[in-house]
């Protein structure tokens, strides 16, 4: 590891040390590039101003799910902005934290689609272990300020992560819920000209949109469709 990268790690709290090896080059290249350095400077400045930033492990999704193991990608927007909620996985909250409305709707649709009762907690770490990459497109946020770290550079990294998944030779199911996630369809499709991947779209699971047209989340059937496509009836359990 270069001295430059070691210095970047010391300044930023962002480290590739705990990441699966097949993500490390992507993250290291980003952190060494101008956009990555700018993002780290921004984070350092916000911490110096006593901003409270979540989650404590922004790259946790990449430490739990290796690129070679990715079979399903679920895209979120930015982390939950309440104290103790975000744990570095899209839609997931730590055990003991009240389950947010969007995640409750996800469990509701899973029960309708697969017959699995809602979980007693909102942590999706077991999904991550099944090859389900739970990726927010922005990886940090400030307390009480949704989208406060949007367009600060994270999107360049997460686009590279999405692209790496789309480049996989093995089939991947991409579950795009809501307009923000669906904006990534073109990036995915660019590497899916042979249609080896499955792209499923529905409204966001938020109560504001879950039942609305044109593609209601409740009743979308994505959990069963993804299981059938991948050929694994244990997914999402």
C-alpha positions, 0 to 999 in steps of 0.5 A, spaced: 500 500 500 502 506 498 504 512 503 499 516 499 494 511 501 496 510 508 496 518 509 489 518 506 486 512 510 489 516 517 485 522 515 479 519 513 477 513 517 476 510 510 480 504 509 480 498 505 483 493 510 476 490 512 473 490 505 473 483 501 479 483 496 475 484 490 473 491 492 479 493 494 482 496 488 476 499 486 475 503 493 483 504 493 483 507 486 477 512 488 480 514 494 486 516 490 483 520 485 481 527 485 474 526 487 475 521 492 480 526 496 475 532 495 470 527 499 475 525 504 477 533 505 469 534 506 468 529 511 474 531 515 471 538 515 465 536 517 467 532 523 472 538 525 465 542 525 462 537 530 457 534 525 455 528 527 456 523 521 452 516 520 454 510 519 460 509 523 462 504 517 460 507 510 463 501 506 460 496 511 456 493 505 463 491 501 466 488 507 460 483 508 458 481 501 464 480 496 463 482 489 464 474 486 458 473 491 454 478 489 447 475 486 442 480 487 443 488 488 438 492 492 439 500 491 438 505 496 439 512 496 443 515 502 443 512 509 438 513 515 439 520 518 437 518 525 441 516 531 443 509 531 439 507 525 444 506 519 449 500 519 452 501 512 447 497 508 441 500 504 434 499 508 437 496 514 437 498 521 441 495 527 438 490 531 434 494 537 432 500 533 425 501 531 424 498 524 423 504 519 416 504 514 420 503 508 423 496 511 416 494 514 413 495 507 419 490 504 417 485 510 410 486 508 411 484 501 416 479 502 411 476 507 406 476 501 410 474 496 414 468 499 410 467 506 416 469 510 413 473 517 416 479 518 423 479 522 423 481 529 428 486 528 431 490 522 438 488 520 439 485 514 446 483 515 443 475 514 441 478 507 448 481 505 451 474 507 447 471 502 450 475 496 445 480 496 449 487 496 445 492 499 448 499 497 446 506 498 448 511 492 451 516 497 454 512 503 454 518 509 449 523 511 449 528 517 444 527 523 437 529 521 439 532 514 437 527 509 441 527 502 446 532 506 452 528 503 449 527 496 453 530 490 459 530 494 463 524 491 460 518 493 456 517 487 462 516 483 464 510 487 458 507 488 457 507 480 463 504 479 461 498 484 454 498 480 458 497 474 462 492 477 456 488 478 453 489 472 460 486 468 459 480 472 459 474 467 454 470 472 447 473 472 445 478 477 438 481 479 438 488 480 432 490 484 431 498 482 425 501 487 424 508 486 426 513 481 433 514 484 435 507 483 432 506 476 436 512 474 442 507 474 438 502 469 442 505 463 449 504 467 447 497 468 444 495 461 450 498 458 453 491 460 447 487 459 446 487 452 446 479 452 440 480 457 444 475 462 442 480 468 435 481 471 432 488 472 426 489 476 423 496 477 417 498 482 416 504 486 420 505 492 417 502 498 416 508 502 409 509 505 408 515 500 409 511 494 408 503 495 401 503 493 401 508 488 401 507 480 405 506 475 409 500 479 406 499 486 411 496 490 406 492 494 404 486 490 411 487 485 413 480 486 420 482 486 422 477 491 420 471 488 422 473 481 429 474 484 429 467 487 427 464 481 432 467 476 438 466 481 435 459 482 435 459 490 429 458 494 433 460 501 434 468 498 431 473 503 430 468 508 
